[in-house]
Amino acid sequence: MNRVLKFSAVVSIVLGLGGCNIYRQVVLPTPYYPQGEQASIGTPVTSQPLEQIQQQQNQTASNGFTPTPKQSSANVNSAIVQRIPFPEAEYSSLSRTGNGRVVGSIYLTTPSGHKIYGKQTRLYLNPVTSYSTQWYEKSYLGGAKMSKVDPRLFNYLKFTTSDNNGKFEFLNVPSGSYYLIGVVKCGAECGYDRVKNIRIAKKISVFGNSIKSVDLSKELQ
């Protein structure tokens, strides 16, 4: 009996020195959940090899969902919008001669009410078609950059130049709808630290031999 007690004491001392505890519970490592996610109760958590995770991310991206952080608005706006194919049928149906006139002035209006006229600036009439409407909506109103224009468009534009007071006139304009477009240069008087070209566009219509009087203007904020 004494031998048994001595043997038990020796075993206890050996186990204690070895850091073992015969009553210690088995503790599993706490699984790692990505931020904002939790595993469902009862669902086993498995670790995936890096290559498998990358394959899943690539598959997700190919389906139109990019796992990377969202693009900034600057990157989105810098994307180039592709123009639609040049609609030859639309342009070939346009009248090439006419007797209408378009007269007016081009200028900017500052917040204080001061007018900055476009002096000796180029203006043009661009016939309203699906091609020009895409530019008007996406580029002029939406601020997007667009791919290179089809050179055939220039065969259908009418050009003129304003005088030193910003006045302009188009002669022999065929009946139809147009985007009247021009540019005014403005710098310190508009509150800019350098001279900028401010584009202005407006949709107008011309009928027969009538005179269309229109001011091509824009208010600065």
Number of C-alpha atoms within 10 A of each C-alpha: 6 7 8 9 10 11 11 12 11 12 11 15 10 12 12 12 8 9 8 11 10 9 6 7 7 6 6 6 6 7 11 12 10 7 6 5 8 10 12 8 6 6 7 8 12 8 8 8 8 9 9 10 12 11 11 13 16 14 13 13 13 10 9 8 11 14 11 8 6 9 9 8 8 8 9 11 13 12 12 13 16 12 16 14 9 17 12 11 8 13 19 10 8 15 12 13 10 16 15 19 20 20 15 16 19 27 25 24 16 16 12 8 10 13 17 20 23 28 20 17 19 16 23 17 23 21 25 21 17 15 20 18 17 17 21 18 12 16 15 15 10 11 13 17 16 16 12 10 14 12 8 11 16 11 9 15 12 16 17 16 18 20 17 12 14 20 20 24 18 19 15 15 22 20 20 16 16 21 20 23 18 25 23 23 17 19 12 10 12 20 12 10 10 9 14 14 11 15 14 19 21 16 16 17 15 19 16 14 14 13 17 16 13 15 15 24 23 19 12 13 8
